[in-house]
Amino acid sequence: MTTSEKIANAKKRIDELERLIKYWNDSENDEAKMVNFTMKIENKVA
């Protein structure tokens, strides 16, 4: 993975975290909210 790819992936993660923070800060009620994340699981063999 090149440096530019690593930077792009890091920016993507930061954007996702910022959206989550905004979502949680914008919630106006005290009810618990659930957020479903899709997870990509890769099987890697050494």
N, C-alpha and C positions, 0 to 999 in steps of 0.2 A: 504494500500500500504506500503510495507516494505521500509526501508531506502535504500537498494540496488536497488530497483526498481525506487525510486525517483532519485537516482544518475544516473542510466542508462538513464532515461528520460531526465534529465538535460543535460547529455553529448550529447544525440541525438539532442536536441535543439541547443546546442552550435555548433555542427558540421554543422547543417543546416544554422545557421547564418554565420559561417565562409565561407561556400560555396557561400552564397549570397554576402558577402563582396568581395570575390575573383572575382565573376562574374561581379560585378559592377566596380571593380577596373581594370579589364582586358578589359573592353569595350573600343574600340579604336575610336569609332565615337561619335558624339554629339547627335545622335538621341535617343529619349526616348525609353527605352526597357520595355516591360511588362513581368512580371513573374506571371504565374497563380499558385495559391496555392489551393490545395484541403483542405477543412476544414471539420473536423469531429465535428458535432454538436450533443450533447447528451441532451436529455430531462430528467431532473431529477426532481423528485417530493419530497419535504421535508416531 
